[in-house]
Amino acid sequence: MKNILITGGTRGLGLEYAKYLSSKGYNIGLTDISAEACTVYDEVQDIKEIMHEIESNGVKCWHYFADLTKREEADKLAKNFIDNFGTIDGVVTSAGGDISGSDKAASGGKADNNSFFISFQEHENIFKRNYYTCLNTLRAIVPYMQQQKYGKIVTVSSVNAAFGVEKETTYSVAKSSVLQLSRSLAKELRKDGINVNCILPGPTKTGRFLATVRGRNPHDLEGLNSAERLLRVAEPSDVSPVVEFLLSDASNFVSGEAIKIDGGLFPQPV
Ligand SMILES: NC(=O)c1ccc[n+]([C@@H]2O[C@H](COP(=O)([O-])OP(=O)(O)OC[C@H]3O[C@@H](n4cnc5c(N)ncnc54)[C@H](O)[C@@H]3O)[C@@H](O)[C@H]2O)c1
């Protein structure tokens, strides 16, 4: 059975990956910033609920809380994961989001629509939440994968990495950094048998996404539920099978790729 670490794993897309991967027989290590994080958008009431659902698939589930903007917390996470599972086959870096604030539940709110003129503090919060969480996680995990001469890394960027996006400046910059980190690392880690790929979801109906759309503009909510297969906002379940492909042996010769998961919304290459 493969052992997978999912950051930002107790809510939204990270939670969806955890449930889907466990249904496919992967052991799951969940990490998030705090025990409260999973409750912020009412997706679940308690982490025990998540553990129970994942374990009901006959796999192991373990969790650990860490603020991944802090290097030493990421290092402790990696050590604890290895102490618990023995090996690490894959990591999905879903921690992130375009919210500002730095509270312990990662609840925050959109920083004045993330315009160019948000405060430096807000800029730093958003950048750290999206880029440093990814960098710190990989810096902590990769040495273990190098020892094993095996590992699958799936980083989580956004379609924003490919375009100029008005009022999402810092988030777009941070997600571009995640993408370029992934590509560079894919080259650097080839000799170690480690694959690094990056997914770029388009708008996806997680609790956070729906909350920020509601807060932004009630009219934006209209049209989210078109019946057309490719002409709608993604469900979290549209993303998980792509993540599983990148963690599985089916993608053993795929590395350095950037895969948009947006129903063809942005057909341009990244
Ligand atoms: N939903 C979308 O439309 C969409 C689109 C493209 C990309 N994404 C990306 O997918 C990922 C998941 O998004 P989501 O919509 O599920 O949002 P979300 O806010 O529900 O998930 C983000 C997760 O990251 C965790 N997190 C935040 N800061 C952290 C920190 N300092 N340390 C550890 N964990 C931390 C949160 O607690 C949460 O579990 C994010 O990286 C987001 O940028 C989402």
The ligand as an SDF file (V2000), in Angstrom:
LIG
                    3D

 44 48  0  0  0  0  0  0  0  0999 V2000
  -11.0850   25.9890   -5.3140 N   0  0  0  0  0  0  0  0  0  0  0  0
  -10.5730   26.5590   -6.3820 C   0  0  0  0  0  0  0  0  0  0  0  0
  -11.2870   27.1690   -7.1800 O   0  0  0  0  0  0  0  0  0  0  0  0
   -9.0870   26.4500   -6.6650 C   0  0  0  0  0  0  0  0  0  0  0  0
   -8.6280   26.7290   -7.9530 C   0  0  0  0  0  0  0  0  0  0  0  0
   -7.2700   26.6350   -8.2210 C   0  0  0  0  0  0  0  0  0  0  0  0
   -6.3810   26.2770   -7.2230 C   0  0  0  0  0  0  0  0  0  0  0  0
   -6.8450   26.0220   -5.9710 N   0  0  0  0  0  0  0  0  0  0  0  0
   -5.8630   25.6550   -4.9460 C   0  0  0  0  0  0  0  0  0  0  0  0
   -6.2020   24.4030   -4.3880 O   0  0  0  0  0  0  0  0  0  0  0  0
   -5.8250   24.3730   -3.0120 C   0  0  0  0  0  0  0  0  0  0  0  0
   -7.0430   24.0410   -2.1630 C   0  0  0  0  0  0  0  0  0  0  0  0
   -7.9990   25.0680   -2.3300 O   0  0  0  0  0  0  0  0  0  0  0  0
   -9.4460   25.0090   -1.6590 P   0  0  0  0  0  0  0  0  0  0  0  0
  -10.3770   25.7110   -2.5380 O   0  0  0  0  0  0  0  0  0  0  0  0
   -9.7410   23.6180   -1.2410 O   0  0  0  0  0  0  0  0  0  0  0  0
   -9.2200   25.9730   -0.3810 O   0  0  0  0  0  0  0  0  0  0  0  0
   -9.1860   25.6920    1.1980 P   0  0  0  0  0  0  0  0  0  0  0  0
   -8.9390   26.9860    1.8700 O   0  0  0  0  0  0  0  0  0  0  0  0
  -10.4020   24.9310    1.6000 O   0  0  0  0  0  0  0  0  0  0  0  0
   -7.9330   24.7420    1.3620 O   0  0  0  0  0  0  0  0  0  0  0  0
   -6.6560   25.2340    1.6800 C   0  0  0  0  0  0  0  0  0  0  0  0
   -6.0670   24.3960    2.7810 C   0  0  0  0  0  0  0  0  0  0  0  0
   -4.7660   24.8870    3.1090 O   0  0  0  0  0  0  0  0  0  0  0  0
   -4.6580   24.9650    4.5230 C   0  0  0  0  0  0  0  0  0  0  0  0
   -3.6560   25.9490    4.8940 N   0  0  0  0  0  0  0  0  0  0  0  0
   -3.7090   27.2950    4.6830 C   0  0  0  0  0  0  0  0  0  0  0  0
   -2.6290   27.8840    5.2060 N   0  0  0  0  0  0  0  0  0  0  0  0
   -1.8710   26.9060    5.7580 C   0  0  0  0  0  0  0  0  0  0  0  0
   -0.6420   26.8890    6.4540 C   0  0  0  0  0  0  0  0  0  0  0  0
    0.0270   28.0350    6.7130 N   0  0  0  0  0  0  0  0  0  0  0  0
   -0.1490   25.7150    6.8940 N   0  0  0  0  0  0  0  0  0  0  0  0
   -0.8180   24.5660    6.6510 C   0  0  0  0  0  0  0  0  0  0  0  0
   -1.9930   24.5040    5.9860 N   0  0  0  0  0  0  0  0  0  0  0  0
   -2.5140   25.6640    5.5580 C   0  0  0  0  0  0  0  0  0  0  0  0
   -6.0600   25.3560    4.9840 C   0  0  0  0  0  0  0  0  0  0  0  0
   -6.2640   25.1360    6.3530 O   0  0  0  0  0  0  0  0  0  0  0  0
   -6.8970   24.4560    4.0810 C   0  0  0  0  0  0  0  0  0  0  0  0
   -7.0190   23.1600    4.6050 O   0  0  0  0  0  0  0  0  0  0  0  0
   -5.2230   25.7310   -2.6960 C   0  0  0  0  0  0  0  0  0  0  0  0
   -3.8150   25.6590   -2.8400 O   0  0  0  0  0  0  0  0  0  0  0  0
   -5.8270   26.6210   -3.7740 C   0  0  0  0  0  0  0  0  0  0  0  0
   -5.0280   27.7450   -4.0260 O   0  0  0  0  0  0  0  0  0  0  0  0
   -8.1810   26.0820   -5.6630 C   0  0  0  0  0  0  0  0  0  0  0  0
  1  2  1  0
  2  3  2  0
  2  4  1  0
  4  5  1  0
  4 44  2  0
  5  6  2  0
  6  7  1  0
  7  8  2  0
  8  9  1  0
  8 44  1  0
  9 10  1  0
  9 42  1  0
 10 11  1  0
 11 12  1  0
 11 40  1  0
 12 13  1  0
 13 14  1  0
 14 15  2  0
 14 16  1  0
 14 17  1  0
 17 18  1  0
 18 19  2  0
 18 20  1  0
 18 21  1  0
 21 22  1  0
 22 23  1  0
 23 24  1  0
 23 38  1  0
 24 25  1  0
 25 26  1  0
 25 36  1  0
 26 27  1  0
 26 35  1  0
 27 28  2  0
 28 29  1  0
 29 30  1  0
 29 35  2  0
 30 31  1  0
 30 32  2  0
 32 33  1  0
 33 34  2  0
 34 35  1  0
 36 37  1  0
 36 38  1  0
 38 39  1  0
 40 41  1  0
 40 42  1  0
 42 43  1  0
M  CHG  2   8   1  16  -1
M  END
$$$$
